[in-house]
Amino acid sequence: MSVQTKKRKGEHVRICVSKDVQHEYNWLDDVEFVHKALTTLDYGALDTRAVFLRHRLKLPFMITGMTGGYQEARKINRALAAACEKYGIAFGLGSQRAMIENPALTETYRVRDVAPTIPIVGNIGAAQLLKYESEQINDMLKSVEADYLAVHLNTLQELVQPEGDREFAGIRERIESVAREIEYPIIIKETGAGIGWETARMFNGIFSKVAGFDVAGRGGTSWSKVEELRGGDAGPFSEWGNPTPVCIAEVSELGAFTIASGGIRNGLDAAKAIALGADIAGAACPFMRAYYKKRLDETIAQWETYLKRAMLLTNSRNIEELGQASIIITGRTAEYMLAKGINIQEYAQR
């Protein structure tokens, strides 16, 4: 692996942990549950289990892909994966480009021994698919015993990144060919600028292999801000992207497996995402920061507590019922949804 790639990976983690690189507006703040005053359920009997494609989770959460490819990443990934196994949630690896460039770095991604039962999602950038053979991608996943592959779309990040890719022609066709040629289902993932209906529907014809989407919308970490701190020029693009609630509503409407990320900061945000249509909710930065503060267990447990409170206060006995709970959408999110033709009253009148 190039020295530049290794340096970049370490810088990304350092910046996300120590700097304010969040989007200015969390669109999920415009989403509120309709409180059910008469509660008819027992807190201890709430069922938080969820389906993650071929897997079952104890909680509808995922620690999404963050890191790998340098020495400290091995320790981070193993700690995060072990916590995911303990709580029964999904785990995503950071981009595995580094281990293709330098197979000696494979160990920084191997976590299966500490996470034997949970879904592990491998990771590669869409632009990198143009450079590698499908067999290399398949071997990359097999070597870390992954279950799925996240192909991340990060055009905005690449454009701001000083050393980023600038050639994207043919990516859609290449994703389709890789989906058919490898042994693993693919999850299409954004990195903070959001997947909307228009993009998701392009994969309709191969939904059997493109198994779902991680919408990763605007509202959480702004990767253009991260790259600007590394010397790039974000300019007016630091707040660019499709808002997370809008992405969830649009993509889930297609019937595809939907992971909500991008501004999911706690268990209540996760519950809102599920009520908007997501199957599960994920985050990266909140858990990375919790890891460095030695509060990872506390943080995941708190997410569970806040999720279950939202379930009880909406009289939702399980995740399926939470997905049908009444929500009110106001503010900028309501304006955005109405402009896109989304019927926000349907959510309120369930």
C-alpha positions as CSV (number, residue, x, y, z in Angstrom):
1,M,0.0,0.0,0.0
2,S,1.2,3.5,-0.7
3,V,2.4,5.6,2.2
4,Q,-0.2,8.2,1.1
5,T,-3.1,5.7,1.5
6,K,-1.9,4.6,4.9
7,K,-1.5,8.2,6.1
8,R,-4.9,9.1,4.8
9,K,-6.6,6.3,6.7
10,G,-5.1,7.3,10.0
11,E,-6.0,11.0,9.4
12,H,-9.6,10.1,8.7
13,V,-10.0,8.5,12.1
14,R,-8.1,11.2,13.9
15,I,-10.2,14.0,12.3
16,C,-13.5,12.3,12.9
17,V,-12.7,11.7,16.6
18,S,-11.2,15.1,17.4
19,K,-12.8,17.7,15.1
20,D,-16.3,19.0,14.4
21,V,-17.0,17.6,11.0
22,Q,-20.8,17.1,11.4
23,H,-23.3,18.6,9.0
24,E,-24.8,21.8,10.5
25,Y,-28.4,20.5,10.4
26,N,-29.6,17.1,11.5
27,W,-32.7,16.5,9.5
28,L,-33.9,13.8,11.8
29,D,-34.6,16.5,14.4
30,D,-37.6,17.4,12.2
31,V,-39.1,13.9,12.9
32,E,-41.2,13.3,16.0
33,F,-43.2,10.4,17.2
34,V,-46.9,10.7,18.1
35,H,-47.0,9.8,21.8
36,K,-49.4,7.1,22.9
37,A,-50.4,8.0,26.5
38,L,-52.1,4.6,27.2
39,T,-49.3,2.1,27.2
40,T,-50.4,-1.6,27.1
41,L,-47.0,-3.3,27.0
42,D,-44.3,-4.4,29.4
43,Y,-40.9,-2.9,28.9
44,G,-39.2,-6.3,29.5
45,A,-41.3,-8.0,26.8
46,L,-40.4,-5.7,24.0
47,D,-38.9,-7.6,21.0
48,T,-36.0,-5.7,19.4
49,R,-34.9,-8.4,17.0
50,A,-34.5,-7.5,13.4
51,V,-33.6,-9.1,10.1
52,F,-30.4,-8.3,8.3
53,L,-30.8,-10.1,4.9
54,R,-29.6,-13.6,5.7
55,H,-29.0,-12.9,9.4
56,R,-31.0,-12.1,12.5
57,L,-30.0,-9.4,14.9
58,K,-30.8,-8.9,18.5
59,L,-31.0,-5.1,18.0
60,P,-31.7,-3.2,14.7
61,F,-28.3,-1.5,14.7
62,M,-25.1,-1.6,12.8
63,I,-21.6,-0.1,13.3
64,T,-20.9,1.0,9.8
65,G,-17.6,0.8,8.0
66,M,-14.9,3.1,9.2
67,T,-11.3,1.9,9.1
68,G,-8.6,-0.7,8.3
69,G,-5.3,-0.8,6.5
70,Y,-2.9,0.5,9.2
71,Q,-1.7,-0.9,12.5
72,E,-4.0,0.8,15.0
73,A,-7.0,-0.2,12.8
74,R,-6.6,-3.8,13.8
75,K,-7.2,-3.1,17.4
76,I,-10.1,-0.7,16.7
77,N,-11.9,-3.1,14.3
78,R,-11.6,-6.0,16.7
79,A,-12.9,-4.0,19.7
80,L,-15.9,-2.8,17.6
81,A,-16.6,-6.2,16.2
82,A,-16.5,-7.9,19.6
83,A,-19.0,-5.3,20.9
84,C,-21.3,-6.0,17.9
85,E,-21.1,-9.7,18.7
86,K,-21.9,-9.1,22.4
87,Y,-25.0,-7.1,21.6
88,G,-26.1,-8.9,18.4
89,I,-25.7,-6.1,15.9
90,A,-24.1,-5.9,12.4
91,F,-20.5,-4.7,11.7
92,G,-19.0,-3.0,8.7
93,L,-15.3,-2.9,7.8
94,G,-13.7,0.1,6.4
95,S,-12.5,0.2,2.8
96,Q,-10.4,-2.9,2.0
97,R,-8.5,-1.3,-0.8
98,A,-5.5,-1.2,1.4
99,M,-5.3,-5.0,1.7
100,I,-5.6,-5.5,-2.0
101,E,-2.7,-3.2,-2.5
102,N,-0.8,-4.8,0.3
103,P,-2.0,-8.3,1.5
104,A,0.1,-8.0,4.6
105,L,-2.6,-5.6,5.9
106,T,-5.3,-8.2,5.8
107,E,-4.9,-8.8,9.5
108,T,-6.2,-5.3,10.2
109,Y,-9.6,-6.3,8.9
110,R,-9.9,-9.9,10.3
111,V,-12.4,-9.9,13.1
112,R,-14.4,-13.2,12.6
113,D,-12.7,-14.9,15.6
114,V,-14.2,-12.3,17.9
115,A,-17.5,-12.0,16.0
116,P,-18.4,-15.5,15.0
117,T,-22.2,-15.1,14.4
118,I,-23.0,-11.5,13.4
119,P,-23.1,-10.2,9.8
120,I,-19.8,-8.8,8.7
121,V,-19.9,-6.4,5.7
122,G,-16.8,-6.0,3.6
123,N,-16.1,-2.7,1.8
124,I,-14.7,-1.3,-1.4
125,G,-15.1,2.0,-3.2
126,A,-17.0,2.0,-6.5
127,A,-14.1,3.7,-8.3
128,Q,-11.8,0.9,-7.2
129,L,-14.0,-1.7,-8.9
130,L,-12.8,-0.2,-12.2
131,K,-9.3,-1.2,-11.3
132,Y,-9.7,-4.7,-9.8
133,E,-10.9,-8.0,-11.2
134,S,-14.0,-9.6,-9.7
135,E,-11.9,-12.5,-8.5
136,Q,-9.8,-10.1,-6.5
137,I,-12.9,-8.7,-4.8
138,N,-14.2,-12.2,-4.1
139,D,-10.9,-13.3,-2.6
140,M,-10.7,-10.1,-0.5
141,L,-14.1,-10.9,1.1
142,K,-13.2,-14.6,1.6
143,S,-10.0,-13.8,3.3
144,V,-11.8,-11.9,6.1
145,E,-14.8,-14.2,6.2
146,A,-17.2,-11.5,5.3
147,D,-20.9,-12.1,4.5
148,Y,-21.7,-9.1,2.3
149,L,-19.9,-6.4,0.3
150,A,-20.6,-2.7,0.7
151,V,-19.7,-0.8,-2.5
152,H,-19.4,2.8,-1.4
153,L,-20.3,5.7,-3.6
154,N,-18.2,8.7,-2.5
155,T,-18.0,11.0,-5.5
156,L,-18.2,14.2,-3.3
157,Q,-15.5,13.0,-1.0
158,E,-13.2,12.0,-3.9
159,L,-13.7,15.5,-5.5
160,V,-12.7,17.3,-2.4
161,Q,-9.9,14.9,-1.4
162,P,-6.6,16.3,-2.7
163,E,-5.5,12.9,-4.1
164,G,-9.1,11.6,-4.9
165,D,-10.3,9.8,-8.0
166,R,-11.8,11.8,-10.9
167,E,-12.8,9.1,-13.3
168,F,-16.2,7.5,-12.7
169,A,-17.4,6.6,-16.2
170,G,-18.7,3.0,-16.3
171,I,-19.1,2.5,-12.6
172,R,-22.8,1.5,-12.7
173,E,-22.1,-1.2,-15.3
174,R,-19.1,-2.4,-13.4
175,I,-21.1,-2.7,-10.2
176,E,-23.6,-4.8,-12.1
177,S,-21.0,-7.1,-13.5
178,V,-19.3,-7.6,-10.1
179,A,-22.6,-8.3,-8.5
180,R,-23.2,-11.1,-10.9
181,E,-19.6,-12.5,-10.7
182,I,-18.8,-12.6,-7.0
183,E,-20.3,-15.0,-4.4
184,Y,-21.5,-12.3,-2.0
185,P,-24.6,-10.1,-2.0
186,I,-23.9,-6.4,-2.5
187,I,-25.1,-3.4,-0.4
188,I,-24.8,0.0,-2.2
189,K,-23.6,2.6,0.3
190,E,-23.2,6.3,0.2
191,T,-20.8,8.2,2.5
192,G,-22.8,11.1,3.8
193,A,-24.3,12.6,0.6
194,G,-27.3,10.2,0.5
195,I,-28.8,7.7,-1.9
196,G,-32.2,8.8,-3.3
197,W,-34.9,7.1,-5.3
198,E,-33.3,8.0,-8.6
199,T,-30.1,6.3,-7.8
200,A,-31.6,3.2,-6.1
201,R,-33.9,2.5,-8.9
202,M,-31.0,2.1,-11.3
203,F,-30.2,-1.2,-9.6
204,N,-33.8,-2.6,-9.9
205,G,-32.9,-5.2,-12.5
206,I,-30.3,-6.8,-10.3
207,F,-31.9,-6.7,-6.9
208,S,-31.2,-10.4,-6.4
209,K,-27.5,-9.6,-6.0
210,V,-27.7,-5.9,-5.0
211,A,-29.4,-6.9,-1.8
212,G,-29.9,-3.5,-0.3
213,F,-28.8,0.1,0.3
214,D,-27.1,2.0,3.1
215,V,-28.5,5.5,2.3
216,A,-25.9,7.4,4.4
217,G,-27.5,10.7,3.9
218,R,-26.8,14.3,4.9
219,G,-27.0,14.9,8.6
220,G,-24.1,13.1,10.1
221,T,-20.4,13.3,9.2
222,S,-19.6,15.6,6.3
223,W,-16.7,13.9,4.4
224,S,-16.1,17.0,2.4
225,K,-15.3,18.8,5.7
226,V,-13.0,15.9,6.7
227,E,-11.1,16.1,3.4
228,E,-10.9,19.9,3.7
229,L,-9.1,19.5,7.0
230,R,-6.6,17.3,5.1
231,G,-5.9,20.1,2.6
232,G,-8.8,19.8,0.2
233,D,-11.2,22.6,-0.8
234,A,-14.8,21.9,0.1
235,G,-15.9,25.5,-0.6
236,P,-19.7,25.6,-0.8
237,F,-20.0,21.8,-0.9
238,S,-19.5,21.1,2.8
239,E,-23.3,20.9,3.3
240,W,-24.1,19.1,-0.1
241,G,-26.3,16.0,-0.2
242,N,-29.7,14.4,0.1
243,P,-31.1,14.6,3.7
244,T,-31.2,11.2,5.5
245,P,-35.0,11.1,6.2
246,V,-35.8,11.8,2.6
247,C,-33.4,9.0,1.5
248,I,-34.9,6.5,3.9
249,A,-38.5,7.3,2.7
250,E,-37.6,7.0,-1.0
251,V,-35.3,4.0,-0.9
252,S,-37.5,1.9,1.4
253,E,-40.5,2.6,-0.9
254,L,-38.8,0.5,-3.6
255,G,-39.0,-2.5,-1.3
256,A,-35.2,-2.9,-0.9
257,F,-33.5,-3.7,2.3
258,T,-32.6,-0.3,3.8
259,I,-30.0,0.7,6.2
260,A,-30.4,4.2,7.6
261,S,-27.2,6.1,8.4
262,G,-26.2,9.7,8.3
263,G,-27.1,11.6,11.5
264,I,-28.2,8.6,13.6
265,R,-26.8,9.8,16.9
266,N,-28.7,7.6,19.4
267,G,-31.4,5.0,19.8
268,L,-34.2,7.5,19.4
269,D,-32.8,8.6,16.0
270,A,-32.6,4.9,15.1
271,A,-36.3,4.5,16.0
272,K,-37.2,7.5,13.9
273,A,-35.3,5.9,11.0
274,I,-37.2,2.7,11.3
275,A,-40.5,4.5,11.5
276,L,-39.5,6.3,8.2
277,G,-39.1,2.8,6.6
278,A,-35.6,1.6,7.4
279,D,-34.9,-2.0,8.3
280,I,-32.0,-1.1,10.6
281,A,-30.1,2.0,11.6
282,G,-26.3,2.4,11.6
283,A,-23.7,4.9,12.6
284,A,-19.9,5.2,12.6
285,C,-18.6,8.3,14.3
286,P,-20.6,8.0,17.5
287,F,-19.2,4.5,18.1
288,M,-15.6,5.4,17.1
289,R,-15.7,8.3,19.6
290,A,-17.2,6.0,22.3
291,Y,-14.4,3.6,21.6
292,Y,-11.7,6.2,22.3
293,K,-13.6,7.4,25.4
294,K,-13.7,3.7,26.6
295,R,-17.5,4.0,26.6
296,L,-18.4,1.6,23.8
297,D,-20.5,-0.8,25.9
298,E,-22.3,2.0,27.7
299,T,-23.1,3.7,24.3
300,I,-24.6,0.6,22.7
301,A,-26.5,-0.2,25.9
302,Q,-27.9,3.4,25.9
303,W,-28.9,3.1,22.2
304,E,-30.9,0.0,23.2
305,T,-32.5,1.8,26.1
306,Y,-33.6,4.8,24.0
307,L,-34.9,2.5,21.3
308,K,-37.0,0.5,23.8
309,R,-38.3,3.7,25.3
310,A,-39.5,4.9,21.9
311,M,-41.1,1.5,21.4
312,L,-43.0,1.6,24.7
313,L,-44.1,5.2,24.2
314,T,-45.5,4.4,20.8
315,N,-47.1,1.1,21.9
316,S,-44.9,-0.9,19.5
317,R,-44.3,-4.5,20.7
318,N,-41.6,-5.2,18.1
319,I,-39.6,-3.6,15.3
320,E,-42.3,-4.3,12.7
321,E,-44.8,-2.3,14.7
322,L,-42.3,0.5,15.3
323,G,-42.0,0.7,11.6
324,Q,-45.7,1.6,11.5
325,A,-45.7,4.0,14.4
326,S,-47.2,7.5,13.7
327,I,-44.6,10.3,13.1
328,I,-44.9,14.0,12.4
329,I,-42.5,15.5,9.9
330,T,-42.0,19.3,10.1
331,G,-39.5,22.0,9.2
332,R,-37.0,21.8,6.4
333,T,-37.5,18.0,6.1
334,A,-41.2,18.4,5.5
335,E,-40.6,21.1,2.9
336,Y,-38.0,18.9,1.2
337,M,-40.3,15.9,1.2
338,L,-43.3,17.8,-0.2
339,A,-41.1,19.2,-3.0
340,K,-40.2,15.6,-3.9
341,G,-43.8,14.5,-3.9
342,I,-43.6,12.4,-0.7
343,N,-46.9,12.3,1.2
344,I,-45.9,13.2,4.8
345,Q,-49.5,13.0,6.0
346,E,-49.4,9.2,5.5
347,Y,-46.8,8.9,8.3
348,A,-48.9,11.0,10.7
349,Q,-52.2,9.2,10.0
350,R,-51.1,5.6,10.6
